[in-house]
Structure formats: C-alpha cells, structure tokens
C-alpha cells in the first residue's frame, strides 16, 4: 500500500513538473534567456547550410525518426513508471583523487565516468572531457528539471588539464550552460557538431577555441584525431530552434588506441560504416539508458547498444547515459542489467565502473555495484528502432546464439 501510494504521488509530482516545465519554456521564450543559447548566423549559418544533412532550413536524419508522443508522455507521467526509476538509497559512487591524474595511464587509455554521459577520457596523451554536466539539474533553469542523484564527484578545478571538450549535441543534459560558463577562462578547445558554436559564443567562449564539424569531418588535438560520426537524434533547447544544430558521435583515434562515443542516437544504418572507416575500437562508450518503446528511434536501448558496439567493431564496451538523472520510466538499474544480459548472449566484454571510479578499461575487471532491483527483460519490454520512421517496419537484433 505504501509503495503504491508513493508511486501515485510520484506520478502526480511528475504531472506538476511537466506543467511547470511548460511554463518555464514559455517564460524563457518570452525573456530570450541566455540558457537557450543562440541560433547560427553569418558564416556559421552558411557552413550549416552547406552540410549534406541540411534540408529545408534544418538538419535531418538520414533515417526519419518516429515516436508515439502521446503514449510516451502518458506512460511516463501516469502509466507504468517503475517505482525504482530513481534511487531510493544513495548511489555508491567514488570521489576520484585528483592526484591520480598526475601520472599518465600505464596502458595509454583511461577513463573516469562521472554519471550520465559525462566522461573524462585519457587517450594516448590527450585528455578529453565528454558532454560535461556539473549543474544540479539538467535544465535551462536551476530550480526545475531533472535533478542529479548525487553532487559532482570532482570539482572542475581539480580535473587535469583538458585538451578538448567534446559535445555530442545541444540538449541540456549534454550541453550544460553552467558548466560551459565555468570553463570560459580555460585554454581548452571545444569540438562540437555544426551550429553549436553559436551557443558557446553567447556563453563567452572565444570563437578561436571552437571547432565545428560535420559528420565524417575531423580535427586533431595533439597526436589524437577527433572525427564526428553520424547519429540518429535531434537537437534544440526548448524553443523554435529545433534541429538548427547538428548531433553526432565521436571517434577518437590515437597512435595506439581508438575509442568511439555514440552520443545520443537511435539505431541507424551508418554504424557498420563507422566501424569500417574508423574502427576497430579498443573502447566504446555507448548510450544505453533513458529509453522507451514509444520513442525507439532517438535512443538505442540496451540490446541495440550492444549490437551497435558489435557493428562498430568494439572490443570493450562501457554503457553510459544512465546512473545520474531520470529521463525515462524504467528502473534506474535496468539499462545496465539488460546490457549485461545482451552482452553475455553476444559474447561482448562490458566494463561497468562506479561513477567516479578511475579505470583503465582494457585491463579492468568490474562487478555489479548497483542494488538488485526488479527490471524488465528485452522480451518483456522490447525497444526496437524503426527502419525508416515507419513503426510497421522495425530493426531486428540477431537472436541469441543457442
């Protein structure tokens, strides 16, 4: 009874939160808040318009995306949300010791996953920070929106010198204004998909420190090449700027190691091409959480995340995009449980560090650190992308070998 009451109260709270966010969106549109960033203009707009992905005044996916928005919101707010969609006890995290970064990794490859997509990645002498989120909420305002389950695990000032910040797209859980503003006086370069430089410049990042790339374009940071890779997603920051900036994954190619970060993406036909052109990858960081069957084309879901790892020719997989904030109705531990189940089936090696744990993934062995909670299997709740935006035609992940 108590559990049912708690679940009902949570759903009522979510309805109120959505109503509040709608009001926030209206207010921000009226006030033209800096948190919404800026639209590309001038030479930046010209570069976006020259992209093969630019059509009819916005960026488009090569494969259209489909979602049942009404059913998705109904289930999220009033339907089958798990009572464990947020942790009910403290998440077991690690606070990394800044002194550990003084020495380079023995293997040449090291990562610190800090929750959701935020990752500090050290590759062959280069230090990269991916989709940094240090704010209390993944929101354009500080007083509403998805709230983090634990404080930032390391101060920005305690990070090693960052050579490049990689941004996958401009959604607020991946492009956090508060964190970017805190980096204005850094010397780091920001490597971003087309159009996102307009946001950064509005927030005080000098244009000389911004590199904007289209899919398959690249830049170098020291001995490491950074390549923007295709993704299947969307962009926008709560007002009429939807899909005015591009979304991407990132391939990181060093002299000894290669890493691929998927960014936010649905399953798409360029995954094999990424592996053929840029792989094989020693390590993949693949978004595997915050999914729902009603929006199957914008996030991979666990089973398709494992299949994406196989298609890009990855060796070790670290699932990301979970473990920090709630953006979907599944149990907060379900993404990693389902990734591990699919990985066992497909004979994929998965490393699951605690948030804040410093690991050299090629050498690491990890064990479950999260609580044992009820979760839905792939058979109970399949997440299958459409082939081309038609829900009658779905991608099929190969069956588990017998």
Helices and strands as residue ranges (DSSP letters): H 2-31, G 34-36, H 42-49, E 54-55, E 58-59, H 69-78, G 98-102, E 109-113, E 119-123, E 126-130, E 137-138, E 146-147, G 156-158, E 164-166, H 177-182, E 189-193, H 197-202, G 207-209, E 210-213, E 218-221, E 224-229, E 249-253, E 258-261, H 271-278, E 281-287, G 293-295, H 302-311, E 314-320, H 334-346, E 349-350, E 358-359
